[in-house]
Amino acid sequence: MSANDGGNTFSGSDLQMDIRDTSPGQSVQLDDPRLFINRELSWIQFNRRVLEEARDTRHPLLEQAKFLSIFASNLDEFMMIRVSGLRRQISGGVLAAPPDGMTPSEQLAAIRQELLPQLAEAQASWQNDILPLLNDAGIHIHRFAALPAFQKEAMRVFFAKEIFPVLTPMAFDPGHPFPFISNLSLNLAVVIDDPLRGMVFSRLKVPAGLFSRLIRIPEEFIPGESESEKAKEYHFLFLEDIVASNLDMLFPGLEVVAAYPFRVTRDADLEIEEDEASDLITAIEESVELRRIGSPCRLEVNRSMPDWVREMIASKLGIPLREVYTMDDPVGMADLIELTRIDRPDLKDSPFLPSYPDGLDKEDEDIFAAMKRHDVLLYHPYDSFTPVINFIRQAARDPDVLAIKQTLYRVGQNSPIVKALMEAREAGKQVAVLVELKARFDEANNIVWARALERAGVHVVYGLVGLKVHAKMCMVVRRDKDGLATYTHLSTGNYNATTARIYTDIGFFTADAGIGADVADLFNALTGYSRKADYRTLLVSHGEMGTMRNDLLWWIGHEIARQEEFGDGYIAMKMNALVDKRIIKALYRASQAGVNVDLQVRGICCLRPGIPGISDRITVTSIVGRFLEHSRIYSFHNGGNAVILSGSADLMPRNLDRRVEILYPVNDPRIREALHDILSIHLRDTAHARMLLPDGTYERVVPGEGEEVFDSQKWMLEHRGAWHAESE
């Protein structure tokens, strides 16, 4: 048995006990905590896979740097939400344990134990691999101290003119209280030798929000190269290095002994008292403002910082030393994403042109006529997102369109979707939009769009009390020759043109009357007081009125029954996360009954595959590659007449209990076959896929003997649009 602080991991051969359910009413054995991987530790394993992509030299160099930035950015959010949540549980005396049985204290200890080697690996990847290769490629990141004198003087002039005026040192002594340090801000702890007071301390906030973290040295200060050669070279300094190297301007007459970078992470999980708020939008605005001053949960310090400075800062912030993380340069590697702005296409992924289904490749194509002919599948980013935008634009301009209803979760900046909805309202259409204000870290942006839509005359709903509306759906009501018809777009991803270029998502256009009627009923439940719980075709999660979990459990049970009677049970699922205990137990029962189960879970997976007698017929893989695998596909063999579902929901308690989600059945045989193929192709991946082991760790999937490496994302790029063949 492999040990960790929770003591709940094991290898497949370690557990030979028989913990089969003897009947549907006796499942106590499947509640054994050892059968569940801790949610937080599973996430850390996911972020390790992101880090492995940063070290994968098959990626172009700037893409490797991008993955390193994503690793750090992911970790920032994990600390702000999950770690801070565990600390709140401890302070609040929460006793309820997750399915794996680990207490909050055990989880925090295990998290640190897992993170320390990852952080060391990330820093080594930057210092030993990526940074030298950047230098070889003509992208140089210098230290101020190593610059020749004329460059130092040039950058000192830049500092004096551009940076110095916005800096505000904050002294700390009996007459000056310890300054407030905002969430994720980059700071310098400055130690000063004052002849009158001795060694004193000052905090200086580095104005990273006003400047790029990487400051380019102007070409005129790069010696010995022609102008054309200079344009190909990039020379940078980190902003904090420039500031730290010119502190004498801020403290004239004093000796600056040293300056040490540090960063504080604060609790950013908003607690909105929705039931007590008279105005939800105001309550969320106030909560967003409070995010920057939440309780500290992590302190990152540069390795050069002496213990006494580190301990003093941690003490003043109320952060225990176990939550202090020592880093090499740079502190806050999420900002390395700035490297991707460099105009070096030779160091980035090759661009590609997304495909279009026939009949949707031009803005003036009649998308409604195409949807009347047959359902349409889009697989982003291999397929363009433009047809989705055109769908709403055409609806806005079509005189036969009466109404548009849509949900918006994360729409991004300069949203063409929102502009099309405003255009529809200006054209006299009835437009109703549910803007989910509680979409984490997009609250402020969504408030801006919600108010803009309201000013345009759109009926705006700000989400529901106690629930997040995560369902992705848009319906258009149109007067056709044979009466009113509903045209619907459903998706696994957000209505966000930017992320549609980097996330893999399933988009689905349909004129199916049953789906249209269900979507209309669900909108009525979201915007009014309907308590409808039964739907014709959709699987719906809607708090206490939702049946999605039970519907999925029924289909898993159906495959168990097929296996017992015919021996042909099979389940394949692709999703972002698998956490829900009841779903996991049902999949264990399926494996025990002999059903083969293939799962591809990009992120968190709390199910343990490969346990003899429990889950030895379950395989779990994960792909982290060029594109973020964000689509959800749930397939049940059903004796050869496969039932395939897609939609917005992952299999987590939050999705099944605390969010409004939809899964829709795919009835068109052509699209059902296409989704089956997409799922099968990703399950074949041996280039980026990792396989989950019973102990909760992952190992690379390798090709069989004599087989070539198979890259599913590369295959999709090379065959994009293959799923658009017309129905016969």
Order of alpha helices (4+ residues) and beta strands (2+ residues): alpha-alpha-alpha-alpha-alpha-beta-alpha-beta-beta-beta-beta-alpha-beta-alpha-beta-alpha-beta-alpha-beta-alpha-beta-alpha-beta-alpha-beta-alpha-beta-beta-beta-beta-beta-alpha-beta-alpha-beta-alpha-beta-beta-beta-beta-beta-alpha-beta-alpha-beta-beta-alpha
